[in-house]
Amino acid sequence: MQGNGLKGILAGIILVVLCFGVGAQASEDAVSSLAVVVAFLGLFGILIFGSKSWMLLFLLPPLLELVPLPGAFSAVPMEFYAAALVLLYWLVMWGMGYVKIRWRSLAMMDIAVLLLTIVMVAAYIRRPVSVRFLGMDGDDIGGSEYVYYIMALVFYLALSVIPMPLKQLVRVLNISVVIKLCVTFILLVLTVAGVRGEGVNLAAAVSSTGERIDVIGPYATPFCVAIFSYFSLRSVLVNPLLLMGVAASFAMMLITGSRKAFGMLALNVMAMLAIKRELLIAVLLGGFAYMMLLVFSLGGALHDLPMSAQRICAMLPGVQVSSAARQDGDTTWEWREELWELAWDKRTGYIKDYVFGDGYGQSMAATARRYRALIRGEYAYGQDLDEFAVNGVWHHGVITAIHRIGYVGLSVLALLMAVGMFFQLRICSAWRGTPLFKPLLFYTVAVVVLPPKFVWGGADVTFHFVQFAIIKMFYCMAREEGRMKPLFQRHRYQPMMIEEHADRIQPV
């Protein structure tokens, strides 16, 4: 009764504050108004769920993707916002004695996260930066990475201390996958229709001289990953709907013209098939498809494909595409090589400290000078190498890590990625054949392909703390369920025959 009364009082307070907040914001900014409504509705939902509020860690993030958050807030995984709300409420209930918390320990991953935290703190101490939306002033700006890391750490802590019943967790994960796919489809339709963003000109995209459409790329991956997570390769090949879904996902990636995005989608599929022990037939089918592509390209059949699709096909050896598509791909690669040469040349001074890094920040005065030069037409936006080098946009994860946190930080990131890959493969082996295996594969396969993504330019390891935390949680659960033994547990050797007939052996 006391718990219900407390919920009622807090819910009433939230509704009152909601009315005042929305009224104050509605006349100024519609986006801010919507953000206020969503925040308070989230708090209200947490109160309704009570001790089952841990479900919102997985059910709330897909729904938050429908909210048009402003600026850099939209780049943050929605799981971080949900974790902040749920963990805060859980700590309040724990302080009042309604729930319990218990630390799940996975020493290797905890140590890697602790080392990365020390590296980030040291980087901030060595070069403090101001974060504008927190009201901090100073010449060095660009500290959003530190805020992102704090939010990622909160998610990691939330999944490390909040207890979750395994049977309910399996159902919640399956429901969250369905919600995510539905939300992804809605966002895709809104993006193509122009309701969200600037819209998509599909007629121009599919033409032989069409432009690249990067905005639809992120919506292709969830569908393909979900299909291969929940269905076997044989089921996909014999089911027309599943086969069309996979084809549509890869077709959307072809329209984007992004070789990185297309390659990462293919690596995700290969990783899932390898984990599910279906890689051999996939390699045979892939080899057959590659041979057919070579045959068609020799006759010039690929020249009629959209320019974006030809650009991706150009990276395959032996495939013949139009000269314009090949030149476009070669020019982009040469441009990146020139940019990387600036990073490795210590005389340029773009990276001052290769050992410990220069921290996450840049001079506001220097940024203003470059902006004035852009206005005067002294250089073209997006084409000047100096602009990318100064801003640390290296299109290479290794160089970006060295620039910001040095070789020391790069070593810690490599350790964290290696630990994540190792335990991801262990938990998939432990939970194979159980209802948890399919949603687990959907949520964690990204860790297996994280190293090539990191080298390819996706230096966003912080955002993958979602997968790291989930891997740690299910490893600890598998250990508690007896599905795997601790790595360094000492045990006495016992012959297999004695183990099998131990109950029959009687002492003399």
Helices and strands as residue ranges (DSSP letters): H 2-26, H 30-49, G 50-55, H 56-64, G 71-75, H 78-95, H 107-126, G 132-134, E 140-141, H 144-161, H 166-193, H 202-205, G 214-219, H 220-230, H 233-238, H 240-256, H 259-275, H 279-298, G 301-304, H 307-313, H 323-344, G 346-348, E 362-363, H 364-375, H 385-391, H 397-431, H 437-448, H 450-456, G 461-464, H 465-480, H 496-500
